[in-house]
C-alpha cells in the first residue's frame, strides 16, 4: 500500500484538501511524492507526482515518476490539455514519457480527450478520466485495468509520416546538433539518404531547435509539391520570403516593409527584393539568424527536376541565395535535403560554375546502428505495453539494417500478433513472421533501391553482384571510384566497401539475390550501335505512349478529350493542332508534348501504374534529351547507363517487354 509523502502532505495537501481524494485513488499502487498548482490565466491544474510500486512499474513500463493532473472544472477544454503539456515539457527529467493521467470534473472527460488526441498520433498517451470514475476505483486490479485500457491501444510503430515531435524521434541528435552548429557558424549543409530514412524528420527537428530563441525564424519548404516546383525561380523566392516574414509579425499591406508581402517579384527584381527583405528581417531582429529548410531538393535541381525550367532557373535562384548568405555573413543560411546529392557534387551547371559546389557540405543520413535500433524498439514497445526479447533486437538489426522505417513497420506487424497487453515480442514470433513481413515490405525495398537503380545504375549493378556472391568485382569497382564508395557507404547500403563488403540490410540482400542480371546491351563506345539502340527504343516508347495517352484521355473525358489533351500545350500549338481530328492529332505531337500531357493528366493513370509522377516525367525528359545527344556523340557512359534504366522502366510501364 502506497502513501502520501509527509513533505507533500504538509506543503500541499493541507492547503488543497479537495485534491486528497484524487491522490488516495492511486495509493494501492503508488506513493505520492509531490503536489503543486500550475496556472496560466484562468486555467489551473493541480499536479501530483507518483512513484510506482514495482508490480505496476513493470506493468506500465515506468522508469520515472507518473504525472497526474487534475482540472477542477465542469468542462474539459483543449487549453487545459495544452497546460498539461507545458507541465510535461518543463520537467522531462522527472516525468516518465510513457504516459500521464488527466482527471477532470467533466463526465465526458475520456471522450473529449480522445477526440483531441486523435489528431496527434505521435504524442505520448494520456489516461483521461472523469473524477467520479476515478474515485470509484478502490484497488490495484481496477487501477491496473485503467492503465492497460488507455495506454496500450495505439500502434506507435505504424507511424508513416515524418516525425514532428521529440517523443518518437530517435537516434538523430548528433546530426541535428552538427547541422545546427554549422548553421550558427555561418555554413550551409546538404542532407542526403535513402527513401524513408528520416531526412524530413531531421529537418523538422532543426526547425524545433530554431524555436529556441537564438534564431529569428525558420521556414520548411516541401519542394515535391507541384505547386512549389512548378514556380519560376523568382516566384519561389517570394514564396520563401512570405513564409519567413509572416510568423515574425511583419504585417501584410501597404505599411509592410517586406516587399514579398506587398508587391510581386519578377525575374529582374527578385534578387534585389529578396536581399532587401532579408535585411528588413535582420533590422527588426538584430543578431538573430534565419534558417531555410528545403526538402526533396531534386525537384528544383538541374537535370533532375520534373519541371524543365529548373535547368534555366537553377543558377539565378541559387546565385541569389548564395549572395544573400555571403552579404549577411551567414545570418541567412540553408539546409537542403534529398535523395540525390547531384546538386552539391556537380561542379558545373552547363557552362557555368555550380554555386553550391564546394560551398555546401554534403552529409549522408545513414541507418541506425545496433544500439540505437535497440533503443528505438525498446522505448516504443514500452509505450505499447510490450517487452522485447533481447535476441529480437539483434534479429531486427540484421534483417533491416537499422533502417528506421523498415524496423518500425516490421515491429508493427509483429505487435498485431500480441493482442493481449502487457505482452512480449519473442524470437520464435519473429522467425515465424519473417517471410510474411518481407513480402509486405517488398514495395518499400524497391523504393529504397530506386535511389541506385534510377540515378546510379552502376552502383546498383555492383551491389546486385555483391548480393549474388561476387565481392571481388565489387571491391575492384570500389577501390577505383571514391564517389562509388561514398554513395554505397553513405547511403548505408554496404559496410566496408573496399575491404570486406557486406550489404547492411538482410532484406535488401535477399531481394537483390533473386533479381535477374541486367541484359547485356550494346557497348556505349560503339557509337553506331548506340544510335540505333536509342532510336529504336525511343521510337517504340513514343508510339506506345501516343496510343496510351490517346485511349486514356478518351476514356476519362469522352468528347472533351481533345480539349483536355491540348490544355497542356502552348496557345500557338493548339491553333495548329485544332485543324486535325482527335485521332489524327496524336500523329502530329512531339515527344516533349507527350511528356507535357502526361505531366498534366498523370492522375488518370496513377492507379494503373502505381508509379511516382516526378520519376516518370524525369525518365521521359532524359529519353527525349538523349536522342539528339546520341547522334551528336555527346553521351557519356553514365548517361547511357541511366538512359537504359529509363528505357527499361518506361517499357515496363507501357508493357513493351
Secondary structure, DSSP 8 states (H G I E B T S, - for coil): ---B-HHHIIIIITT-HHHHHHHHTTTTTEEEEEEEEEEETTEEEEEEEEEE-HHHHHHHT-SSBEEEEEE-SSS--HHHHHHHHHHHHHTTTTB-TT-EEEEES-TTHHHHHHHHHTT-TTS--EEEEEHHHHHT--SHHHHHHHHHHHHS-S-GGG--S---SSTT--S-HHHHHHHHHHHHTT-EEEEE-STTSSHHHHHHHHHHHHTTTTEEEEEEEETTSHHHHTS-HHHHHHHHHHHHHHTTT---STT-S-GGGTS---TTTHHHHHHHHHHHHHHHTTT-EEEEEEESGGGGSTTT-SSTTHHHHHHHHHHHHHHHHHHTTTSEEEEEEES-THHHH-SEETTEE-TTTTTEEEEE-----HHHHHHHHHHHHHHTTEEE-HHHHHHHHHHHTT-HHHHHHHHHHHHTT--SSSEEE-HHHHHHHHHHHHHHTHHHHHHHHHHHHHH-HHHHHHHHHHHTT-HHHHHHHHHH-HHHHHHHHHTTSEESTTTS-EES-HHHHHHHHHS--------TT-HHHHHHHHHHHHHHHHHHHHHHHHHHHHHHHGGGHHHHHHTTS-HHHHHHHTTS-HHHHGGG--HHHHHHHHHHTHHHHHHHH---HHHHHHHHHHHHHHHHHHHTT---HHHHHHHHHHHHHHHHHTT--
